[in-house]
Amino acid sequence: MTEPTRTPLLTRPARRRVALLPAALLLAAALPVGNAQAGPAGWNGAALSSATYVILAPQIQGNPNAVSAQQRQGVLEAMQRDSAGAIKRRYPNAVIATDPATPGAVQVRPVLVTPSVLAPWNKLTAQLEFRLPAGNNVIVKQDFGVLTLWQKQAEAANYMYDVLAQRLP
């Protein structure tokens, strides 16, 4: 009777390394390399922390009938107020101006993209569209679950824009 052949112990770790290699490559591909992800001029923490911002009229895109006209007006007011508050909390030395013609101001438009139906499993996209004084545009956006925002109730816009402001440089 012959004894069954066994795989030598030295080859087992090599197989594990090969199996982990694709995951390591995916992780490495997701990480920025040096300044390859640098933004436009003026899109850095030093410039943004002391900038003057003008919050432009917010927009709701997507299904306009997802909420009533009265609810829509309340959402738009919260978007304007809470996006300004989130920027001010992120950059305490920033100035929030009201005149869109303010020289050198960063113009910010809060936008909410609604799904076709406000079902608990759907997502809304909140974004801040920045127009820098040099004319460059930068959009910061993130998806939020309808159920998550419903749980925040009156603080939903505040929550969304605080999350977006934390993604600023």
Beta strands, then each sheet from edge to edge (+ up, - down):
strand 1: 52-55
strand 2: 59-62
strand 3: 95-97
strand 4: 106-114
strand 5: 123-131
strand 6: 137-145
sheet 1: 2+ 4+ 1+ 3+
sheet 2: 2+ 4+ 5- 6+
end
